[in-house]
Amino acid sequence: MKIKNPSLEKIAVKKEQYPHPNLSEIALAGRSNVGKSSLINSLVNRKNLARTSSKPGKTRTINFYNIDDKFRLVDLPGYGYAAVSKSEKDDWGQIIEGYLYDRENLKEVFLLVDIRHEPTDNDLMMYNWIKDMGFSGYVIATKLDKVGKSKLQQYIKVIAQKLGIEDRKKIIYYSAETKENRDYIYKLMSEILG
């Protein structure tokens, strides 16, 4: 997969603000600060297409990235950030749910988790929802460059156990720094998009 001209097509909160459903979409879900923006930037070979922040909880909108007019990557608001009010968390939940329930051109949802930490109860809830909605249940374990290779299988085991994943091939470890497994994610996206 060669990506030539990615762009931020639309920033939305409500359904009427979404772009026209003329392109297939792959959504990225995960906690605040899990590395969704870094993953997008590294997949599309741009440093700052998706804005990264050292402060978690910055993405409060759904960001639609147009990938060469072939499909969209959709960055959902990060969940589970403790320093925001309950009403704000509820708003984010409604924004995420509204998109996931109603988007007929949504082909797949990847859950991102930080490889260094056991998935949270929020991750488990999101993962179960993804599976219940009929999606494949792929998990991208980010920040691979922050762990030693010798402990990799240990970290994968913890993720698999917490989320109840039997097929460990569904857990893709990834580093936005080294781009390890980028080609595999490209291949997977090509299969999903048909």
PyMOL commands that set and color helices and strands:
alter all, ss='L'
color gray80, all
select helices_A, chain A and resi 15-17+36-44+86-102+121-132+144-146+149-163+168-170+182-193
alter helices_A, ss='H'
color red, helices_A
select strands_A, chain A and resi 6-12+24-30+62-67+71-75+106-114+139-142+171-173
alter strands_A, ss='S'
color yellow, strands_A
deselect
rebuild
show_as cartoon
